[in-house]
Amino acid sequence: MTKTERSQAYGRVMTTLREVGPTKLLPAEQETIREAADTLFFTEDLGADDAARGAVEQIEELGQHLVDSERWLPERAQGLVSDVLACGPVTTV
C-alpha cells in the first residue's frame, strides 16, 4: 500500500471520528481509534512493531464490541476497522 493510500485511509478514519464519533462512540473508543490509526500510519513494518500489532488487536476488538453491543451495524464497524487497518503497511501479522 502506498503512502498516499494510507493517507487517504487515515483521512477517512478522521472523518468518521468527526462525523459520528461524538454521537456513536464513547470518548475512550474515539481515543482507541485515533491511537490505532496514528500508530499504524507511522509504522513501516507491522511484523516488527509490537505497538502496531497491539493496535490491530485493539481496533478489531473494538469493532466486534460495537457490533456485539448492537450500537453499530456489522458493515459499518467493518468499514471502520478496514479503514484503520489501511492506515498501516500491508503485512501479515
mmCIF file of the C-alpha atoms, coordinates in Angstrom:
data_MODEL
# 
_entry.id   MODEL 
# 
loop_
_atom_site.group_PDB 
_atom_site.id 
_atom_site.type_symbol 
_atom_site.label_atom_id 
_atom_site.label_alt_id 
_atom_site.label_comp_id 
_atom_site.label_asym_id 
_atom_site.label_entity_id 
_atom_site.label_seq_id 
_atom_site.pdbx_PDB_ins_code 
_atom_site.Cartn_x 
_atom_site.Cartn_y 
_atom_site.Cartn_z 
_atom_site.occupancy 
_atom_site.B_iso_or_equiv 
_atom_site.pdbx_formal_charge 
_atom_site.auth_seq_id 
_atom_site.auth_comp_id 
_atom_site.auth_asym_id 
_atom_site.auth_atom_id 
_atom_site.pdbx_PDB_model_num 
ATOM 1  C CA . MET A 1 1  ? 0.000   0.000   0.000  1.00 0.00 ? 1  MET A CA 1 
ATOM 2  C CA . THR A 1 2  ? 1.358   3.406   -0.919 1.00 0.00 ? 2  THR A CA 1 
ATOM 3  C CA . LYS A 1 3  ? 1.770   6.283   1.490  1.00 0.00 ? 3  LYS A CA 1 
ATOM 4  C CA . THR A 1 4  ? -0.963  8.102   -0.475 1.00 0.00 ? 4  THR A CA 1 
ATOM 5  C CA . GLU A 1 5  ? -3.410  5.232   0.050  1.00 0.00 ? 5  GLU A CA 1 
ATOM 6  C CA . ARG A 1 6  ? -2.503  5.120   3.718  1.00 0.00 ? 6  ARG A CA 1 
ATOM 7  C CA . SER A 1 7  ? -3.050  8.881   3.971  1.00 0.00 ? 7  SER A CA 1 
ATOM 8  C CA . GLN A 1 8  ? -6.454  8.574   2.328  1.00 0.00 ? 8  GLN A CA 1 
ATOM 9  C CA . ALA A 1 9  ? -7.429  5.804   4.773  1.00 0.00 ? 9  ALA A CA 1 
ATOM 10 C CA . TYR A 1 10 ? -6.263  7.981   7.665  1.00 0.00 ? 10 TYR A CA 1 
ATOM 11 C CA . GLY A 1 11 ? -8.416  10.821  6.343  1.00 0.00 ? 11 GLY A CA 1 
ATOM 12 C CA . ARG A 1 12 ? -11.457 8.531   6.209  1.00 0.00 ? 12 ARG A CA 1 
ATOM 13 C CA . VAL A 1 13 ? -10.879 7.496   9.827  1.00 0.00 ? 13 VAL A CA 1 
ATOM 14 C CA . MET A 1 14 ? -10.617 11.105  10.969 1.00 0.00 ? 14 MET A CA 1 
ATOM 15 C CA . THR A 1 15 ? -13.769 11.991  9.004  1.00 0.00 ? 15 THR A CA 1 
ATOM 16 C CA . THR A 1 16 ? -15.631 9.143   10.692 1.00 0.00 ? 16 THR A CA 1 
ATOM 17 C CA . LEU A 1 17 ? -14.474 10.323  14.102 1.00 0.00 ? 17 LEU A CA 1 
ATOM 18 C CA . ARG A 1 18 ? -15.522 13.884  13.337 1.00 0.00 ? 18 ARG A CA 1 
ATOM 19 C CA . GLU A 1 19 ? -18.909 12.993  11.829 1.00 0.00 ? 19 GLU A CA 1 
ATOM 20 C CA . VAL A 1 20 ? -20.144 10.139  14.012 1.00 0.00 ? 20 VAL A CA 1 
ATOM 21 C CA . GLY A 1 21 ? -17.663 9.902   16.858 1.00 0.00 ? 21 GLY A CA 1 
ATOM 22 C CA . PRO A 1 22 ? -19.343 12.284  19.274 1.00 0.00 ? 22 PRO A CA 1 
ATOM 23 C CA . THR A 1 23 ? -22.770 10.650  18.883 1.00 0.00 ? 23 THR A CA 1 
ATOM 24 C CA . LYS A 1 24 ? -21.943 6.979   18.285 1.00 0.00 ? 24 LYS A CA 1 
ATOM 25 C CA . LEU A 1 25 ? -18.689 6.422   20.174 1.00 0.00 ? 25 LEU A CA 1 
ATOM 26 C CA . LEU A 1 26 ? -17.636 6.878   23.760 1.00 0.00 ? 26 LEU A CA 1 
ATOM 27 C CA . PRO A 1 27 ? -14.625 9.173   24.309 1.00 0.00 ? 27 PRO A CA 1 
ATOM 28 C CA . ALA A 1 28 ? -12.385 6.193   25.160 1.00 0.00 ? 28 ALA A CA 1 
ATOM 29 C CA . GLU A 1 29 ? -13.486 4.443   21.958 1.00 0.00 ? 29 GLU A CA 1 
ATOM 30 C CA . GLN A 1 30 ? -12.697 7.533   19.913 1.00 0.00 ? 30 GLN A CA 1 
ATOM 31 C CA . GLU A 1 31 ? -9.253  7.670   21.501 1.00 0.00 ? 31 GLU A CA 1 
ATOM 32 C CA . THR A 1 32 ? -8.638  3.973   20.785 1.00 0.00 ? 32 THR A CA 1 
ATOM 33 C CA . ILE A 1 33 ? -9.475  4.535   17.126 1.00 0.00 ? 33 ILE A CA 1 
ATOM 34 C CA . ARG A 1 34 ? -7.326  7.656   16.871 1.00 0.00 ? 34 ARG A CA 1 
ATOM 35 C CA . GLU A 1 35 ? -4.357  5.999   18.577 1.00 0.00 ? 35 GLU A CA 1 
ATOM 36 C CA . ALA A 1 36 ? -4.623  2.870   16.422 1.00 0.00 ? 36 ALA A CA 1 
ATOM 37 C CA . ALA A 1 37 ? -4.761  4.926   13.221 1.00 0.00 ? 37 ALA A CA 1 
ATOM 38 C CA . ASP A 1 38 ? -1.798  7.050   14.333 1.00 0.00 ? 38 ASP A CA 1 
ATOM 39 C CA . THR A 1 39 ? 0.266   4.034   15.358 1.00 0.00 ? 39 THR A CA 1 
ATOM 40 C CA . LEU A 1 40 ? -0.399  2.171   12.133 1.00 0.00 ? 40 LEU A CA 1 
ATOM 41 C CA . PHE A 1 41 ? 0.167   5.204   9.938  1.00 0.00 ? 41 PHE A CA 1 
ATOM 42 C CA . PHE A 1 42 ? 3.648   5.753   11.369 1.00 0.00 ? 42 PHE A CA 1 
ATOM 43 C CA . THR A 1 43 ? 4.591   2.058   11.256 1.00 0.00 ? 43 THR A CA 1 
ATOM 44 C CA . GLU A 1 44 ? 6.685   0.733   8.404  1.00 0.00 ? 44 GLU A CA 1 
ATOM 45 C CA . ASP A 1 45 ? 6.929   -2.934  9.454  1.00 0.00 ? 45 ASP A CA 1 
ATOM 46 C CA . LEU A 1 46 ? 3.869   -4.354  11.149 1.00 0.00 ? 46 LEU A CA 1 
ATOM 47 C CA . GLY A 1 47 ? 5.588   -7.647  11.895 1.00 0.00 ? 47 GLY A CA 1 
ATOM 48 C CA . ALA A 1 48 ? 8.395   -5.981  13.839 1.00 0.00 ? 48 ALA A CA 1 
ATOM 49 C CA . ASP A 1 49 ? 6.331   -3.446  15.793 1.00 0.00 ? 49 ASP A CA 1 
ATOM 50 C CA . ASP A 1 50 ? 4.628   -4.643  18.984 1.00 0.00 ? 50 ASP A CA 1 
ATOM 51 C CA . ALA A 1 51 ? 2.661   -1.393  19.343 1.00 0.00 ? 51 ALA A CA 1 
ATOM 52 C CA . ALA A 1 52 ? 1.277   -1.763  15.832 1.00 0.00 ? 52 ALA A CA 1 
ATOM 53 C CA . ARG A 1 53 ? 0.267   -5.374  16.419 1.00 0.00 ? 53 ARG A CA 1 
ATOM 54 C CA . GLY A 1 54 ? -1.451  -4.248  19.618 1.00 0.00 ? 54 GLY A CA 1 
ATOM 55 C CA . ALA A 1 55 ? -3.256  -1.512  17.690 1.00 0.00 ? 55 ALA A CA 1 
ATOM 56 C CA . VAL A 1 56 ? -4.543  -4.091  15.204 1.00 0.00 ? 56 VAL A CA 1 
ATOM 57 C CA . GLU A 1 57 ? -5.868  -6.255  18.040 1.00 0.00 ? 57 GLU A CA 1 
ATOM 58 C CA . GLN A 1 58 ? -7.491  -3.290  19.784 1.00 0.00 ? 58 GLN A CA 1 
ATOM 59 C CA . ILE A 1 59 ? -9.284  -1.994  16.704 1.00 0.00 ? 59 ILE A CA 1 
ATOM 60 C CA . GLU A 1 60 ? -10.537 -5.458  15.778 1.00 0.00 ? 60 GLU A CA 1 
ATOM 61 C CA . GLU A 1 61 ? -11.828 -5.971  19.330 1.00 0.00 ? 61 GLU A CA 1 
ATOM 62 C CA . LEU A 1 62 ? -13.489 -2.549  19.329 1.00 0.00 ? 62 LEU A CA 1 
ATOM 63 C CA . GLY A 1 63 ? -15.194 -3.246  16.011 1.00 0.00 ? 63 GLY A CA 1 
ATOM 64 C CA . GLN A 1 64 ? -16.554 -6.525  17.344 1.00 0.00 ? 64 GLN A CA 1 
ATOM 65 C CA . HIS A 1 65 ? -17.695 -4.831  20.567 1.00 0.00 ? 65 HIS A CA 1 
ATOM 66 C CA . LEU A 1 66 ? -19.605 -2.170  18.613 1.00 0.00 ? 66 LEU A CA 1 
ATOM 67 C CA . VAL A 1 67 ? -21.443 -4.920  16.719 1.00 0.00 ? 67 VAL A CA 1 
ATOM 68 C CA . ASP A 1 68 ? -21.995 -7.173  19.749 1.00 0.00 ? 68 ASP A CA 1 
ATOM 69 C CA . SER A 1 69 ? -23.449 -4.283  21.740 1.00 0.00 ? 69 SER A CA 1 
ATOM 70 C CA . GLU A 1 70 ? -25.763 -3.557  18.781 1.00 0.00 ? 70 GLU A CA 1 
ATOM 71 C CA . ARG A 1 71 ? -24.530 0.022   18.583 1.00 0.00 ? 71 ARG A CA 1 
ATOM 72 C CA . TRP A 1 72 ? -23.169 -0.340  15.039 1.00 0.00 ? 72 TRP A CA 1 
ATOM 73 C CA . LEU A 1 73 ? -24.184 -2.495  12.117 1.00 0.00 ? 73 LEU A CA 1 
ATOM 74 C CA . PRO A 1 74 ? -21.586 -5.081  11.097 1.00 0.00 ? 74 PRO A CA 1 
ATOM 75 C CA . GLU A 1 75 ? -20.954 -3.376  7.751  1.00 0.00 ? 75 GLU A CA 1 
ATOM 76 C CA . ARG A 1 76 ? -20.289 -0.015  9.381  1.00 0.00 ? 76 ARG A CA 1 
ATOM 77 C CA . ALA A 1 77 ? -17.965 -1.472  12.006 1.00 0.00 ? 77 ALA A CA 1 
ATOM 78 C CA . GLN A 1 78 ? -16.085 -3.494  9.382  1.00 0.00 ? 78 GLN A CA 1 
ATOM 79 C CA . GLY A 1 79 ? -15.671 -0.372  7.266  1.00 0.00 ? 79 GLY A CA 1 
ATOM 80 C CA . LEU A 1 80 ? -14.135 1.467   10.207 1.00 0.00 ? 80 LEU A CA 1 
ATOM 81 C CA . VAL A 1 81 ? -11.833 -1.432  11.059 1.00 0.00 ? 81 VAL A CA 1 
ATOM 82 C CA . SER A 1 82 ? -10.784 -1.749  7.410  1.00 0.00 ? 82 SER A CA 1 
ATOM 83 C CA . ASP A 1 83 ? -10.030 1.962   7.184  1.00 0.00 ? 83 ASP A CA 1 
ATOM 84 C CA . VAL A 1 84 ? -7.932  1.902   10.363 1.00 0.00 ? 84 VAL A CA 1 
ATOM 85 C CA . LEU A 1 85 ? -6.026  -1.168  9.184  1.00 0.00 ? 85 LEU A CA 1 
ATOM 86 C CA . ALA A 1 86 ? -5.456  0.506   5.787  1.00 0.00 ? 86 ALA A CA 1 
ATOM 87 C CA . CYS A 1 87 ? -3.545  3.256   7.619  1.00 0.00 ? 87 CYS A CA 1 
ATOM 88 C CA . GLY A 1 88 ? -0.730  0.769   8.130  1.00 0.00 ? 88 GLY A CA 1 
ATOM 89 C CA . PRO A 1 89 ? 1.594   -1.176  5.895  1.00 0.00 ? 89 PRO A CA 1 
ATOM 90 C CA . VAL A 1 90 ? 0.290   -4.272  4.187  1.00 0.00 ? 90 VAL A CA 1 
ATOM 91 C CA . THR A 1 91 ? 1.975   -7.077  6.086  1.00 0.00 ? 91 THR A CA 1 
ATOM 92 C CA . THR A 1 92 ? 0.854   -10.364 7.538  1.00 0.00 ? 92 THR A CA 1 
ATOM 93 C CA . VAL A 1 93 ? 0.996   -10.361 11.334 1.00 0.00 ? 93 VAL A CA 1 
# 
